[in-house]
Amino acid sequence: MRTNLKKEIYNLIFMDLESRIIKLLSLNNKYIGDDCAYIKETKQLISTDTLVENTHFDLKYFNVNNITHRLFISNFSDIQSSGGMPRYALFNISFPKKKFEIALSISKKLKSITNKHNVNIIGGDTTNSDKISLTLTLISKKIEKSDILLRSKAKINDDIFVFKNLGFSKLGFLNIYNNLKLPNKLKDKSKKQFLSPKFYKYYDLLMNLPISSSMDISDSLYECLIEMSFLSKKKFIIESLKGVNPYLHNYINSDDKYHNLILGSGEEYTPIFTLPKNILDNKSISLFKKRGIKLERIGYVSKGKGVEFKNLNIKGIKIFNHFNKNYKKI
């Protein structure tokens, strides 16, 4: 079936509070790009993200390692999906005095993570607040503007790829906050992915392929498809999602529930990208596998507009909304 593009764009952009502010700031702004901003004078990509206690994490379920990992990976993934390599960081932290020890532990852990990935913290700020709030800004090494991967350059006949195993993050959220009845193995697997999303380094692998368009899956695959189709002015045709997460597909006996997990799962921090048909060879695939990455082709790009799902029921897809702290229908 084909989605109603105008209605979905209205819902995603004009009805969502976060998107309305971003749209306002982005209007006629030559610096704000896709997943990152680009400073042409210094040839660098910049990404920033904020995590707020009781909105993005709560101390009942998240430990210091979970919080710091999420803060780092959310920015790192934005720059990677744009083809860049993170190199510098700015870190701001606000917290109440009674939570100083937690704030200190987060700061120590962040320093350890950035050192491990050759990212230098070059500044930041601390201040008092009634809850913990963390903002990390990552700045890439120099990258030519022509090398940046954009959402808007998908070409007709391109194949559409994602990393396998999408869906666990959303299931983990529902598992924790809705107390789902799941087998212990699936409960542990989904909970782990939600609290500490798997980290992949892949920017160099993308840059060695003729990627035409790319986007970080932080909100949902569903939103990414709509956004990339809209900006590329092409139709994205999705043929099958069964191979995206075989483990979940074999467990869930409802295609509707399975597709809702795959299309609606947020904070996955992996890319969706397009590239010329049949371009992936065994050598390229093996390089991804060495990083623990399995690729899945889900469809192709065609002339036209919107997103078309072949034999998939996409009614009632729920994506995460930070203002409601839950998954909502769009």
C-alpha positions as a printed Julia matrix, in Angstrom:
330×3 Matrix{Float64}:
  0.0     0.0    0.0
  1.1     3.59  -0.52
  1.23    6.02   2.37
 -0.52    9.39   2.34
  2.61   11.5    2.06
  1.04   14.91   2.68
 -0.75   13.75   5.82
  2.36   12.03   7.21
  4.65   14.98   6.53
  2.12   17.23   8.26
  1.99   14.94  11.29
  5.73   14.46  11.48
  6.78   18.05  10.97
  3.96   20.35  12.01
  2.29   18.35  14.76
  5.47   17.2   16.53
  6.75   19.83  18.99
 10.42   18.98  18.56
 10.18   19.08  14.76
  8.39   22.43  14.79
 11.3    24.07  16.61
 13.87   22.42  14.34
 11.93   23.56  11.27
 11.87   27.14  12.59
 15.63   27.23  13.23
 16.48   25.5    9.95
 14.53   27.88   7.73
 16.93   29.62   5.32
 19.89   28.42   7.4
 22.85   27.41   5.21
 24.66   25.6    8.03
 22.0    23.23   9.36
 22.06   20.04   7.34
 20.67   16.55   7.81
 21.98   14.5   10.73
 24.7    17.11  11.23
 25.5    20.75  10.6
 28.38   21.51   8.25
 30.78   24.41   8.72
 32.18   25.04   5.27
 34.89   27.41   6.56
 36.52   24.64   8.61
 35.11   21.7    6.61
 33.72   19.96   9.68
 30.5    18.19  10.65
 28.92   19.0   14.01
 26.33   17.02  15.93
 24.79   17.76  19.33
 22.37   15.89  21.57
 20.87   16.4   25.02
 19.76   13.73  27.47
 17.5    14.79  30.33
 16.73   12.75  33.41
 13.2    11.28  33.44
 12.79   12.11  29.75
 15.59   10.19  28.02
 16.66    8.1   30.99
 15.69    7.4   34.58
 17.97    6.23  37.37
 15.67    3.33  38.25
 16.71    1.4   35.15
 19.7     3.25  33.67
 23.13    3.07  35.28
 26.03    5.45  34.66
 27.44    3.29  31.85
 24.06    3.15  30.07
 23.57    6.92  30.26
 27.06    7.83  29.09
 27.05    5.26  26.3
 23.74    6.59  24.97
 24.98   10.19  25.09
 28.09    9.32  23.1
 26.59    6.94  20.55
 23.7     9.27  19.66
 26.16   11.9   18.44
 28.74    9.52  17.02
 26.1     7.81  14.9
 24.89   11.12  13.45
 28.37   11.99  12.22
 29.03    8.45  10.96
 25.83    8.33   8.94
 26.94   11.58   7.28
 30.28   10.04   6.33
 32.42   11.79   8.92
 34.87   10.76  11.64
 34.32   12.35  15.11
 37.41   14.03  16.52
 36.49   16.71  19.13
 33.83   17.09  21.82
 32.15   19.73  23.99
 30.42   18.47  27.13
 27.86   20.32  29.26
 26.41   18.82  32.43
 23.76   20.17  34.81
 22.82   18.41  38.04
 21.5    18.93  41.6
 24.12   18.92  44.37
 22.7    15.73  45.87
 23.55   13.88  42.64
 27.13   15.11  42.39
 28.6    11.6   42.67
 26.48   10.39  39.75
 27.45   13.43  37.7
 31.12   12.84  38.51
 30.87    9.18  37.49
 29.21   10.13  34.2
 31.99   12.63  33.49
 34.69   10.05  34.23
 33.01    7.46  32.06
 32.6     9.92  29.18
 36.29   10.76  29.34
 37.09    7.05  29.14
 34.8     6.49  26.14
 36.09    9.51  24.21
 39.69    8.48  24.84
 38.93    4.98  23.57
 37.54    6.37  20.31
 40.2     9.08  19.81
 37.82   11.95  20.49
 39.26   14.9   22.42
 37.06   16.82  24.89
 38.0    20.46  24.27
 35.56   22.29  26.54
 32.11   22.51  28.08
 30.21   23.83  31.09
 28.7    22.74  34.41
 25.76   24.25  36.25
 23.19   23.5   38.94
 19.71   22.19  38.06
 16.88   20.2   39.61
 17.69   17.09  37.54
 20.6    15.71  35.55
 20.9    17.14  32.05
 23.7    16.22  29.64
 24.65   17.8   26.34
 27.41   16.46  24.12
 28.58   18.1   20.9
 30.86   16.17  18.56
 32.94   17.76  15.81
 34.41   15.73  12.97
 37.76   15.71  11.24
 37.87   17.75   8.05
 35.61   16.41   5.34
 34.99   17.84   1.9
 31.42   18.94   1.29
 31.23   16.67  -1.75
 31.98   13.66   0.48
 29.13   14.26   2.93
 26.34   11.69   2.79
 22.94   13.38   2.56
 19.34   12.22   2.89
 18.32   13.88  -0.36
 20.44   12.18  -3.03
 18.73    8.81  -3.52
 18.65    7.81  -7.18
 16.17    5.81  -9.23
 16.97    2.04  -9.17
 19.08    2.35  -6.0
 18.76   -0.48  -3.51
 17.76    0.38   0.08
 19.77   -1.18   2.92
 19.66   -1.3    6.71
 21.68   -3.13   9.35
 20.01   -6.31  10.58
 18.36   -6.68  14.0
 16.3    -3.48  14.14
 13.38   -3.66  16.56
 15.02   -4.82  19.78
 15.26   -1.27  21.15
 11.5    -0.66  20.99
 10.79   -4.11  22.39
 13.21   -3.39  25.24
 11.39   -0.16  26.09
  8.03   -1.92  26.09
  9.54   -4.78  28.06
 10.75   -2.46  30.84
  7.92    0.07  31.06
  4.96   -2.07  30.01
  6.13   -5.26  31.73
  5.73   -7.54  28.72
  5.67  -11.27  29.16
  8.64  -12.48  27.13
 10.98  -15.48  27.17
 14.01  -14.74  29.35
 16.43  -14.75  26.39
 14.34  -12.27  24.4
 13.69  -10.17  27.49
 17.41   -9.88  28.23
 18.35   -9.24  24.59
 15.79   -6.46  24.07
 16.45   -4.85  27.44
 20.18   -4.75  26.73
 19.67   -3.15  23.32
 17.39   -0.46  24.74
 19.57    0.42  27.73
 22.88    0.13  25.91
 22.45    0.21  22.1
 25.05   -1.76  20.18
 27.89    0.42  18.94
 29.22   -0.01  15.41
 32.05    1.8   13.66
 31.19    1.98  10.0
 31.95    5.44   8.58
 34.99    4.2    6.64
 32.99    1.31   5.17
 30.3     3.67   3.9
 32.89    6.01   2.4
 34.35    3.12   0.37
 30.98    2.54  -1.29
 29.12    4.74  -3.8
 26.44    5.62  -1.23
 23.89    7.98  -2.75
 21.92    8.83   0.44
 22.1     8.01   4.13
 20.34    8.77   7.41
 20.77    7.76  11.04
 17.91    5.69  12.48
 17.43    7.46  15.8
 13.66    8.07  15.75
 12.4     5.21  13.58
 12.91    3.48  10.25
  9.42    4.63   9.27
 10.31    8.31   9.72
 13.59    7.83   7.85
 11.85    6.35   4.83
  9.38    9.21   4.65
 12.08   11.85   5.17
 14.49   10.44   2.6
 11.75    9.92   0.02
 10.44   13.45   0.54
 13.87   15.13   0.31
 15.08   12.97  -2.6
 11.8    13.49  -4.48
 11.68    9.79  -5.24
  9.42    6.88  -4.32
 10.82    4.39  -1.83
  9.37    0.93  -2.42
  9.69   -1.49   0.5
  9.4    -5.1   -0.64
 10.0    -7.07   2.56
 11.12   -6.61   6.16
 11.16  -10.29   7.13
 14.94  -10.55   6.96
 15.63   -7.45   9.04
 15.28   -9.33  12.32
 14.79  -13.09  11.77
 14.91  -13.75  15.52
 11.93  -11.48  16.17
 10.11  -12.62  13.04
 10.32  -16.26  14.13
  9.11  -15.44  17.64
  6.26  -13.02  16.88
  3.3   -14.78  15.26
  1.78  -11.54  13.98
  3.16   -9.74  10.93
  1.48   -6.51  12.05
  3.23   -6.58  15.44
  6.53   -7.51  13.83
  6.35   -4.68  11.27
  5.4    -2.26  14.04
  8.58   -3.17  15.9
 10.84   -2.95  12.84
  9.38    0.29  11.45
  8.7     2.01  14.77
 11.8     1.22  16.82
 13.7     4.34  17.87
 17.23    4.94  19.13
 18.75    2.16  17.06
 21.72    4.34  16.01
 22.42    2.53  12.76
 22.02    3.89   9.22
 19.59    3.4    6.41
 21.3     4.03   3.07
 20.88    3.69  -0.68
 23.4     2.71  -3.33
 23.39    1.55  -6.96
 21.74   -1.79  -7.69
 23.91   -4.93  -7.36
 26.96   -2.91  -6.31
 27.67   -4.87  -3.12
 30.15   -7.69  -3.75
 31.36  -10.43  -1.42
 34.43   -8.43  -0.43
 32.34   -5.44   0.72
 29.91   -7.67   2.59
 32.75   -9.47   4.37
 34.22   -6.14   5.54
 30.92   -5.32   7.24
 30.74   -8.81   8.76
 34.18   -8.35  10.31
 32.67   -5.42  12.26
 29.75   -7.59  13.36
 27.42   -5.96  10.82
 24.97   -7.84   8.62
 23.23   -5.88   5.88
 19.68   -6.36   4.69
 18.19   -5.08   1.46
 14.59   -3.99   2.08
 13.58   -2.39  -1.21
 14.5     0.01  -3.96
 14.09    3.59  -5.17
 11.75    4.44  -8.02
 10.38    7.41  -9.89
  7.52    9.08  -8.05
  6.78   10.26  -4.52
  6.11    8.77  -1.12
  6.76    5.37   0.41
  5.1     2.25  -0.93
  4.92   -0.92   1.16
  4.43   -4.14  -0.8
  2.04   -6.48   1.0
  2.65   -4.81   4.37
  0.01   -3.46   6.72
  1.47   -0.28   8.23
 -1.61    1.01  10.0
 -1.04    1.95  13.63
  2.75    2.26  13.5
  3.95    3.81  16.75
  7.15    5.83  16.99
  8.78    7.21  20.13
  7.81   10.69  21.31
 10.11   12.21  23.93
  7.47   14.67  25.13
  5.04   11.84  25.92
  7.82    9.49  27.08
  6.15    6.72  25.13
  5.44    5.37  21.67
  2.65    7.13  19.8
  0.7     6.5   16.62
  1.33    8.75  13.64
